[in-house]
Amino acid sequence: MSGTPSLGKLLLIVLIFAGAWWILKKYRASLTRKEAPPTGAPEDMVRCAHCGLHLPRSESHLNSGKFFCSEEHQRLHG
């Protein structure tokens, strides 16, 4: 029986094909995976009256109706 492949070689070939199929399936799934939408509501952006930097309203400092990016810029502008 020198012309027939052994059962071990046949099993190895089947395992290689199964592994390649599994890797390809995971790769294709990762390409089509959608990212989760960002959580939280969008926030208004404001401009620093001193340097012009845009930052979220919640991170700004308000003084006399003007927004500032830091307490230092608030102090320097006045």
CORZIDA-V708345 format. One record per backbone hydrogen bond with DSSP energy under -1.0 kcal/mol. CO is the residue of the C=O (numbers start at 1). NH is the residue of the N-H. Records with the same first field share a line. If there is no record, write none. Layout:
# CORZIDA-V708345
CO: NH, NH
This chain:
# CORZIDA-V708345
6: 10
7: 11
8: 12
9: 13
10: 14
11: 15
12: 16
13: 17
14: 18
15: 19
16: 20
17: 21
18: 22
19: 23
20: 24
21: 25
22: 26
23: 27
24: 28
25: 29
26: 30
27: 31
28: 32
44: 57
46: 55
48: 52
53: 48
55: 46
56: 59
57: 60
61: 68
63: 66
66: 63
67: 49
68: 61
70: 74
71: 75
72: 76
73: 77
74: 78
